Amino acid sequence: MKKKFRGREPKSRNEEPRQKYNDRREEQRSNSAIYGVLPVLELLRAKARRIDKIIIAEGAREHRLSEIVETARENDILVNFAPRETLNRIAGPNANHQGVAALAAAADYASSDEILDNLNDNALLLVLDGVEDPHNLGAVLRVADCTGADGILIPERRAVGLTETVAKSSAGAVEYVKVAKVANLNRLIEELKERNIWVVGTSVDAPMAYTDWDWTRPCALVLGGEGKGLHRLVAENCDVLVKIPMYGKIDSLNVSVAAGVILFEAVRQRAESKKGS
């Protein structure tokens, strides 16, 4: 499908370095982990709890791990391979994790169709491009609830899901904000455009300040991951890129702070528009 630009064409970014698996992020999720071959197998078979992903130690030789991988994939559960040290951090240094752990989600996901099909003419969405820190996602959920956003869409891979740490960091917002996983952010962006939703990305190199954009229109704000910003293709597929001007030595904000700054500007503009109508 041909890309449709309806705003100012975004500036290209250099190719982002390939993402590496961040075991410190997994350590923060350890309070929602189930580990060991039999416990994980029974968890998969029972289908009684939501599972965010399965993590398997690189080079693990336990013969039943292949069964876990097969069962997980049959149920569309993400399987990641990581250094053994990651499993040690998740389960604890003395735990017999047998090279496998399952991370259970702390809340139900919505479907992207459920979120998009229920939007009104005043849509305000958040799209997160690879946020890996659970505390950041939790804080973004809190901002989304406080600003009345219609939902958050996150990628299935290389991004944190709805873990216990996210739920705690959200201060209860996880119970109210709909979150959906999508397989491909670029396809999602095209679908948003087809639904007449303006896709607004963020970049420190953008020529337009976030306050200069008209947020009274239906919009989806796209924010990048920690320290990396938007992936090149995601940035190029946005209708427009905006920036938050920086006046100190540091050139970027934490993703949850950026979300709060921009979404509250959207709320302000929409309130002013109602007063004037």
C-alpha positions as CSV (number, residue, x, y, z in Angstrom):
1,M,0.0,0.0,0.0
2,K,1.3,3.4,-0.9
3,K,2.3,5.5,2.0
4,K,0.0,8.5,2.6
5,F,1.6,11.6,4.0
6,R,-0.9,14.2,5.1
7,G,1.4,16.4,7.2
8,R,4.9,17.6,7.0
9,E,7.2,14.8,5.7
10,P,9.4,13.5,8.5
11,K,13.1,13.7,8.4
12,S,15.0,10.4,8.0
13,R,17.0,9.0,10.8
14,N,20.1,7.0,10.7
15,E,19.6,3.2,10.9
16,E,19.2,2.3,14.6
17,P,21.6,-0.2,16.1
18,R,20.2,-3.7,16.4
19,Q,18.5,-4.2,19.7
20,K,20.0,-6.6,22.2
21,Y,18.2,-8.6,24.7
22,N,18.2,-6.7,27.9
23,D,18.5,-9.1,30.8
24,R,18.2,-6.4,33.4
25,R,14.7,-5.7,32.2
26,E,13.8,-9.3,32.8
27,E,15.2,-9.1,36.3
28,Q,12.6,-6.5,37.1
29,R,9.9,-8.9,36.1
30,S,11.0,-11.7,38.4
31,N,8.0,-11.3,40.7
32,S,5.7,-12.7,38.0
33,A,8.0,-15.6,37.0
34,I,7.3,-19.3,37.2
35,Y,10.4,-21.4,36.5
36,G,11.4,-25.1,36.1
37,V,10.5,-27.5,33.3
38,L,7.5,-29.2,34.9
39,P,5.9,-26.1,36.5
40,V,6.1,-24.2,33.1
41,L,4.8,-27.2,31.2
42,E,1.8,-27.5,33.6
43,L,1.2,-23.8,33.3
44,L,1.1,-24.0,29.5
45,R,-1.2,-27.1,29.6
46,A,-3.7,-25.6,32.2
47,K,-4.2,-22.4,30.3
48,A,-5.5,-20.9,33.5
49,R,-3.1,-17.9,33.6
50,R,-2.1,-15.4,31.0
51,I,1.5,-15.9,29.9
52,D,3.5,-13.0,28.5
53,K,6.5,-14.9,27.3
54,I,8.7,-17.9,27.8
55,I,12.4,-17.4,28.4
56,I,14.9,-20.3,27.7
57,A,18.6,-20.2,28.5
58,E,20.9,-20.3,25.5
59,G,22.5,-23.7,25.2
60,A,20.2,-25.4,27.7
61,R,20.1,-29.2,27.3
62,E,17.0,-30.3,29.2
63,H,15.2,-32.7,26.9
64,R,11.7,-31.4,27.6
65,L,12.5,-27.8,26.6
66,S,11.5,-28.7,23.1
67,E,8.1,-29.6,24.3
68,I,7.8,-26.3,26.0
69,V,8.8,-24.4,22.9
70,E,6.3,-26.4,20.8
71,T,3.5,-25.9,23.2
72,A,4.2,-22.2,23.6
73,R,4.2,-21.6,19.9
74,E,1.0,-23.6,19.3
75,N,-0.6,-21.2,21.7
76,D,1.0,-18.1,20.1
77,I,3.2,-17.4,23.2
78,L,6.4,-15.6,22.5
79,V,9.6,-17.6,23.2
80,N,12.9,-15.8,23.8
81,F,16.4,-17.2,24.2
82,A,18.6,-15.4,26.6
83,P,21.9,-15.9,28.5
84,R,21.7,-18.2,31.5
85,E,22.5,-15.3,33.8
86,T,19.2,-13.8,32.9
87,L,17.4,-16.9,34.2
88,N,19.5,-16.8,37.3
89,R,18.4,-13.2,38.0
90,I,14.7,-14.1,37.3
91,A,14.6,-17.2,39.5
92,G,17.3,-16.3,42.0
93,P,20.9,-17.4,42.2
94,N,20.2,-20.7,44.0
95,A,17.0,-21.7,42.2
96,N,16.9,-24.8,40.0
97,H,15.2,-23.1,37.0
98,Q,16.4,-25.9,34.6
99,G,16.9,-23.2,31.9
100,V,13.3,-22.0,31.6
101,A,11.0,-19.4,33.1
102,A,7.5,-18.2,32.2
103,L,6.5,-14.6,32.7
104,A,2.8,-14.2,33.4
105,A,0.9,-11.0,32.5
106,A,-0.6,-9.0,35.3
107,A,-3.7,-8.1,33.3
108,D,-5.7,-9.0,30.2
109,Y,-4.7,-7.5,26.9
110,A,-7.4,-6.0,24.6
111,S,-7.3,-6.7,20.9
112,S,-6.3,-3.9,18.5
113,D,-9.7,-4.3,16.8
114,E,-11.4,-3.8,20.1
115,I,-9.6,-0.5,20.7
116,L,-9.8,0.8,17.1
117,D,-13.4,-0.2,16.5
118,N,-14.6,1.7,19.5
119,L,-13.0,5.0,18.8
120,N,-15.0,8.2,18.4
121,D,-14.3,11.3,16.3
122,N,-12.1,12.6,19.1
123,A,-9.7,9.6,19.2
124,L,-6.4,9.9,21.2
125,L,-4.2,6.9,21.1
126,L,-0.7,6.0,22.2
127,V,1.7,3.8,20.2
128,L,4.9,2.6,21.9
129,D,7.8,1.6,19.7
130,G,9.9,-0.8,21.8
131,V,9.6,0.4,25.5
132,E,11.4,-2.3,27.5
133,D,11.4,-0.9,31.0
134,P,8.3,-2.0,33.0
135,H,8.4,1.0,35.2
136,N,8.3,3.3,32.2
137,L,5.3,1.4,30.7
138,G,3.5,1.5,34.1
139,A,4.1,5.3,34.2
140,V,2.8,5.7,30.6
141,L,-0.3,3.7,31.6
142,R,-0.9,6.2,34.4
143,V,-0.5,9.2,32.1
144,A,-2.8,7.6,29.5
145,D,-5.5,7.2,32.2
146,C,-5.1,10.7,33.6
147,T,-5.4,12.2,30.1
148,G,-8.3,10.1,29.0
149,A,-6.4,8.3,26.2
150,D,-8.4,5.6,24.3
151,G,-5.7,2.9,24.6
152,I,-2.1,1.9,24.1
153,L,-0.7,-0.3,21.3
154,I,2.6,-2.0,21.8
155,P,4.7,-4.4,19.6
156,E,4.6,-8.1,20.4
157,R,8.4,-8.4,20.3
158,R,11.3,-6.6,22.0
159,A,9.0,-4.7,24.3
160,V,7.8,-5.1,27.9
161,G,4.3,-6.5,28.4
162,L,1.8,-6.3,31.2
163,T,3.8,-7.7,34.0
164,E,3.4,-7.4,37.8
165,T,6.0,-4.6,37.9
166,V,4.1,-2.7,35.2
167,A,0.8,-3.1,37.1
168,K,2.4,-1.8,40.3
169,S,4.1,1.1,38.5
170,S,0.8,2.1,36.9
171,A,-0.8,2.9,40.3
172,G,-3.9,1.0,39.3
173,A,-4.2,2.5,35.8
174,V,-3.7,-1.0,34.3
175,E,-7.2,-1.8,35.3
176,Y,-8.6,1.1,33.2
177,V,-6.4,1.6,30.2
178,K,-6.8,-0.9,27.3
179,V,-3.5,-2.3,26.0
180,A,-3.2,-4.3,22.8
181,K,-0.2,-6.1,21.2
182,V,0.3,-5.8,17.5
183,A,2.6,-7.9,15.3
184,N,3.8,-5.0,13.1
185,L,3.8,-1.3,14.0
186,N,4.1,-0.2,10.4
187,R,1.0,-2.1,9.4
188,L,-0.8,-0.6,12.4
189,I,0.2,2.9,11.3
190,E,-1.2,2.3,7.8
191,E,-4.5,1.0,9.4
192,L,-4.6,4.2,11.6
193,K,-4.3,6.3,8.5
194,E,-7.1,4.4,6.8
195,R,-9.3,5.2,9.8
196,N,-8.4,8.9,9.3
197,I,-6.3,9.1,12.5
198,W,-3.3,11.3,12.2
199,V,-0.1,9.5,13.2
200,V,2.3,11.8,15.1
201,G,5.8,10.6,15.9
202,T,8.4,12.2,18.1
203,S,12.0,13.0,17.3
204,V,14.6,15.4,18.7
205,D,15.4,16.3,15.0
206,A,11.8,17.3,14.1
207,P,11.3,20.8,12.8
208,M,7.9,21.2,14.5
209,A,7.3,21.7,18.2
210,Y,4.6,19.6,19.8
211,T,2.6,22.7,20.7
212,D,2.4,23.7,17.0
213,W,0.5,20.5,16.0
214,D,-3.3,20.6,16.0
215,W,-4.2,18.0,18.6
216,T,-7.9,18.6,18.2
217,R,-7.9,16.1,15.3
218,P,-8.1,12.4,16.0
219,C,-4.4,11.5,16.7
220,A,-2.1,8.6,17.6
221,L,1.0,9.7,19.4
222,V,4.0,7.4,18.7
223,L,6.8,7.3,21.3
224,G,10.1,5.5,21.0
225,G,11.9,3.2,23.4
226,E,14.4,4.2,26.0
227,G,17.5,5.9,24.6
228,K,16.8,4.7,21.0
229,G,13.8,6.8,19.8
230,L,11.6,5.6,17.0
231,H,12.9,3.0,14.6
232,R,13.7,4.5,11.1
233,L,10.7,2.9,9.3
234,V,8.3,3.8,12.0
235,A,9.5,7.4,11.9
236,E,9.2,7.6,8.1
237,N,5.7,6.2,8.2
238,C,4.3,8.8,10.6
239,D,2.3,11.6,9.1
240,V,4.4,14.1,10.9
241,L,7.2,14.3,13.6
242,V,7.2,16.7,16.5
243,K,9.7,17.5,19.2
244,I,9.7,18.7,22.8
245,P,12.2,21.6,22.9
246,M,15.0,21.0,25.3
247,Y,16.8,23.9,27.1
248,G,19.4,22.1,29.2
249,K,22.3,19.8,28.7
250,I,20.2,16.6,28.2
251,D,18.4,16.3,24.8
252,S,15.6,13.9,25.7
253,L,13.0,13.1,28.3
254,N,11.9,9.8,29.9
255,V,9.2,8.3,27.7
256,S,6.5,8.6,30.4
257,V,7.4,12.2,31.0
258,A,7.3,12.9,27.2
259,A,3.9,11.2,27.0
260,G,2.6,13.4,29.8
261,V,3.9,16.6,28.3
262,I,2.4,15.9,24.9
263,L,-0.9,14.3,25.9
264,F,-1.7,17.1,28.4
265,E,-1.1,19.6,25.5
266,A,-3.6,17.6,23.5
267,V,-6.1,17.8,26.4
268,R,-5.5,21.5,26.7
269,Q,-6.0,22.2,23.0
270,R,-9.2,20.1,23.0
271,A,-10.6,21.9,26.1
272,E,-9.8,25.3,24.5
273,S,-11.5,24.2,21.3
274,K,-14.7,23.3,23.1
275,K,-14.8,26.7,24.8
276,G,-14.5,28.5,21.5
277,S,-17.2,26.4,19.8
